[in-house]
Amino acid sequence: MSAIVAAALLTLIIIVLSVSIPLDNGFFLKPINHFDTNSKIAALTFDDGPSPQWTPLLLDLLKKYSVKATFFIVGEKIVMNKELAMRIQREGHSIGQHTYHHNRMILKSQRFIRDDLKKMDELFHSVGLGETVYFRPPYGSKLLALPYELKRSKKIMITWNVEPKAQYDRDSINAEEISSYIIEKTKPGSIILLHDGWRGDPKPFLHTVEKTIIGLKKKGYKFVTVEAGLRSNGAFSKNTINTSGL
């Protein structure tokens, strides 16, 4: 390989990575990582569920504070917790897809990605969840093939702009630290990434969510589903599983 070809290839790789890695950019399909609004609204989103240890308690907490959220759920967990998945929808929250096995969707073939999307669509219908256009890539990884297939399937890629890294230390979740970070970083239109698909003691997680809700409400924020937030962008789609919001 000549030096010129090698340099051109390296340049191409850099361009691809620089466009595809940011959570607010991508080839073929631009992700939505926030809502373009000056209103004090924010979306709480929860990945990796439904979890029988965490999700019911989280739903109880959200109901207590009259908060609607968006859950990006995993196919194999839907199969194990069908009634819980239905409860999420029944209580007015939005539901999006988060792949069938929580695979990182990079370095996957278009056929693999297409089959996964089809399998999730079929699963949603089979358990009574209907349709959703919302998709969140595990780990936010997307590159080229995934955005192409999502655009082809007329789906909307939802990422985020507030992510407290401390939440991943599952053995020592510090509710004060995580909620303070979220409250500080949240701006009008923010999409907040949290997870309800873990095992273990959910109490610190629930405390984090409660303090976040209380803190942001004190600052004048209202919580919306992704669907309602997209209305503020003027980008509402009728192909959704519920129409709840503020």
C-alpha positions as CSV (number, residue, x, y, z in Angstrom):
1,M,0.0,0.0,0.0
2,S,1.5,3.3,-1.0
3,A,1.9,6.2,1.4
4,I,-0.7,8.2,-0.5
5,V,-3.3,5.4,-0.3
6,A,-2.5,4.8,3.3
7,A,-2.9,8.5,4.1
8,A,-6.2,8.7,2.2
9,L,-7.5,5.7,4.0
10,L,-6.5,7.1,7.4
11,T,-8.1,10.4,6.5
12,L,-11.3,8.6,5.5
13,I,-11.4,6.7,8.8
14,I,-10.9,9.9,10.8
15,I,-13.7,11.6,8.9
16,V,-16.1,8.6,9.5
17,L,-15.2,8.5,13.2
18,S,-15.5,12.3,13.6
19,V,-19.0,12.3,12.1
20,S,-20.3,9.1,13.6
21,I,-19.1,9.1,17.2
22,P,-20.7,12.4,18.4
23,L,-24.1,11.8,20.0
24,D,-25.6,14.7,18.0
25,N,-24.2,13.7,14.6
26,G,-24.0,10.8,12.2
27,F,-24.1,9.6,8.6
28,F,-27.4,9.0,6.9
29,L,-29.4,9.8,10.0
30,K,-28.9,12.7,12.5
31,P,-29.5,11.5,16.0
32,I,-31.7,13.5,18.4
33,N,-29.8,14.1,21.6
34,H,-31.9,17.1,22.8
35,F,-35.0,19.1,22.0
36,D,-34.5,22.4,20.3
37,T,-36.5,24.5,22.7
38,N,-36.1,27.3,25.2
39,S,-38.8,25.9,27.5
40,K,-37.8,24.2,30.7
41,I,-38.5,20.7,29.7
42,A,-36.4,17.6,30.1
43,A,-36.8,13.9,29.3
44,L,-35.9,11.2,31.7
45,T,-34.9,8.1,29.7
46,F,-34.2,4.6,31.1
47,D,-32.2,1.9,29.2
48,D,-31.7,-1.8,29.5
49,G,-35.0,-2.9,31.1
50,P,-37.5,-4.0,31.9
51,S,-36.1,-5.4,35.2
52,P,-38.3,-7.1,37.7
53,Q,-36.0,-5.8,40.5
54,W,-35.9,-2.2,39.4
55,T,-38.7,-1.3,37.0
56,P,-41.8,-1.8,39.2
57,L,-40.3,0.4,41.9
58,L,-39.3,3.0,39.4
59,L,-42.8,3.1,37.9
60,D,-44.2,3.6,41.4
61,L,-41.8,6.5,42.0
62,L,-42.6,8.1,38.7
63,K,-46.3,7.8,39.4
64,K,-45.8,9.4,42.8
65,Y,-44.4,12.5,41.2
66,S,-46.7,12.5,38.1
67,V,-43.7,12.1,35.8
68,K,-43.8,10.5,32.4
69,A,-40.5,9.0,31.0
70,T,-39.2,7.0,28.1
71,F,-38.0,3.5,28.4
72,F,-35.6,2.0,25.8
73,I,-36.2,-1.7,26.3
74,V,-34.3,-4.9,25.3
75,G,-36.0,-7.7,23.4
76,E,-34.9,-10.6,25.5
77,K,-36.0,-8.8,28.6
78,I,-39.4,-8.1,27.1
79,V,-39.8,-11.9,26.6
80,M,-39.0,-12.6,30.2
81,N,-41.1,-9.7,31.5
82,K,-44.0,-9.2,29.1
83,E,-46.5,-7.9,31.7
84,L,-44.0,-5.4,33.1
85,A,-43.3,-4.1,29.6
86,M,-47.1,-3.6,29.1
87,R,-47.3,-1.9,32.5
88,I,-44.7,0.7,31.3
89,Q,-46.9,1.5,28.3
90,R,-50.2,1.3,30.3
91,E,-49.0,4.0,32.7
92,G,-48.4,6.5,30.0
93,H,-44.7,6.2,29.4
94,S,-43.1,6.0,25.9
95,I,-41.3,2.9,24.9
96,G,-38.4,2.7,22.4
97,Q,-36.3,-0.2,21.1
98,H,-32.8,-1.0,22.4
99,T,-32.0,-4.0,20.3
100,Y,-32.9,-7.6,21.0
101,H,-29.7,-8.7,22.9
102,H,-28.2,-5.3,23.7
103,N,-25.5,-5.8,21.1
104,R,-23.2,-3.0,20.3
105,M,-24.3,-2.2,16.7
106,I,-20.9,-1.4,15.2
107,L,-18.9,-3.8,13.0
108,K,-22.2,-5.6,12.4
109,S,-23.4,-6.4,8.9
110,Q,-26.4,-4.6,7.4
111,R,-28.2,-8.0,7.4
112,F,-27.6,-8.5,11.1
113,I,-28.9,-5.0,12.0
114,R,-31.9,-5.4,9.6
115,D,-32.8,-8.7,11.2
116,D,-32.5,-7.3,14.7
117,L,-34.8,-4.4,13.9
118,K,-37.3,-6.7,12.2
119,K,-37.2,-9.1,15.2
120,M,-37.9,-6.2,17.6
121,D,-40.8,-4.9,15.5
122,E,-42.3,-8.4,15.4
123,L,-41.8,-8.8,19.2
124,F,-43.5,-5.4,20.0
125,H,-46.5,-6.5,18.0
126,S,-46.7,-10.0,19.4
127,V,-46.8,-8.8,23.0
128,G,-49.2,-6.0,22.3
129,L,-46.9,-3.0,22.5
130,G,-47.8,-1.9,18.9
131,E,-45.3,0.2,16.9
132,T,-42.6,2.6,17.9
133,V,-40.3,4.6,15.7
134,Y,-37.8,5.3,18.6
135,F,-34.5,3.5,18.8
136,R,-31.5,4.0,21.0
137,P,-28.2,2.3,20.1
138,P,-26.6,0.5,23.0
139,Y,-23.6,2.5,24.3
140,G,-24.5,5.2,21.7
141,S,-22.5,3.3,19.1
142,K,-23.6,3.7,15.5
143,L,-21.0,4.3,12.8
144,L,-22.5,3.7,9.3
145,A,-24.6,0.6,8.9
146,L,-27.0,1.2,11.8
147,P,-28.0,4.8,10.8
148,Y,-28.5,3.6,7.3
149,E,-30.8,0.8,8.3
150,L,-32.7,3.0,10.8
151,K,-33.3,5.6,8.1
152,R,-34.4,2.8,5.8
153,S,-36.8,1.6,8.5
154,K,-38.1,5.1,9.1
155,K,-37.0,5.1,12.7
156,I,-35.8,8.0,14.9
157,M,-32.4,7.6,16.6
158,I,-32.5,9.0,20.2
159,T,-29.3,9.6,22.0
160,W,-28.7,12.0,25.0
161,N,-26.8,15.0,26.2
162,V,-26.8,14.4,30.0
163,E,-25.0,11.2,31.2
164,P,-23.8,10.8,34.7
165,K,-20.8,8.5,34.4
166,A,-20.9,7.7,38.2
167,Q,-24.1,5.7,37.6
168,Y,-22.0,2.8,36.2
169,D,-20.3,2.1,39.5
170,R,-23.1,-0.2,40.5
171,D,-21.6,-1.2,43.8
172,S,-21.5,2.3,45.2
173,I,-24.1,4.5,43.5
174,N,-23.9,7.9,45.2
175,A,-27.3,9.4,44.8
176,E,-26.2,12.9,45.9
177,E,-23.3,13.0,43.4
178,I,-25.3,11.7,40.5
179,S,-28.4,13.8,41.0
180,S,-26.4,16.9,41.6
181,Y,-24.6,16.3,38.3
182,I,-27.8,15.8,36.4
183,I,-29.4,18.9,37.9
184,E,-26.4,21.0,37.1
185,K,-26.0,19.8,33.5
186,T,-29.7,19.8,32.5
187,K,-30.6,22.6,30.2
188,P,-33.9,23.3,28.4
189,G,-34.6,20.4,26.1
190,S,-32.1,18.0,27.7
191,I,-32.4,14.2,27.3
192,I,-31.1,12.4,30.4
193,L,-29.6,8.9,30.2
194,L,-30.2,6.5,33.2
195,H,-30.6,2.8,33.5
196,D,-33.2,0.5,35.1
197,G,-32.1,-2.8,33.7
198,W,-29.6,-3.8,36.4
199,R,-29.7,-6.2,39.3
200,G,-28.9,-5.7,42.9
201,D,-30.2,-3.2,45.4
202,P,-32.4,-0.6,43.6
203,K,-32.6,1.8,46.6
204,P,-29.6,4.1,45.7
205,F,-30.9,4.2,42.1
206,L,-34.4,5.2,43.2
207,H,-33.0,7.8,45.6
208,T,-31.0,9.2,42.6
209,V,-34.1,9.5,40.4
210,E,-36.2,11.0,43.2
211,K,-33.6,13.6,44.1
212,T,-33.3,14.4,40.4
213,I,-37.0,14.9,39.9
214,I,-37.3,17.1,43.0
215,G,-34.3,19.1,42.2
216,L,-35.3,19.8,38.6
217,K,-38.9,20.6,39.5
218,K,-37.6,23.2,42.0
219,K,-35.7,24.8,39.1
220,G,-39.0,25.0,37.1
221,Y,-38.5,22.0,34.8
222,K,-41.3,19.8,33.5
223,F,-40.7,16.2,32.5
224,V,-41.8,15.0,29.0
225,T,-41.6,11.8,27.1
226,V,-39.3,11.8,24.0
227,E,-42.5,11.9,21.9
228,A,-43.7,15.1,23.6
229,G,-40.2,16.6,23.4
230,L,-40.2,16.0,19.7
231,R,-43.4,18.0,19.4
232,S,-41.5,20.9,20.8
233,N,-39.1,20.4,17.8
234,G,-42.0,20.2,15.4
235,A,-40.9,16.7,14.6
236,F,-43.8,14.6,16.0
237,S,-44.5,11.3,14.2
238,K,-47.9,9.5,14.3
239,N,-46.1,6.1,14.3
240,T,-45.7,6.0,18.1
241,I,-46.9,3.8,20.9
242,N,-48.6,6.4,23.0
243,T,-49.3,10.1,22.9
244,S,-48.7,11.1,26.5
245,G,-46.3,13.8,27.5
246,L,-46.3,16.8,29.8
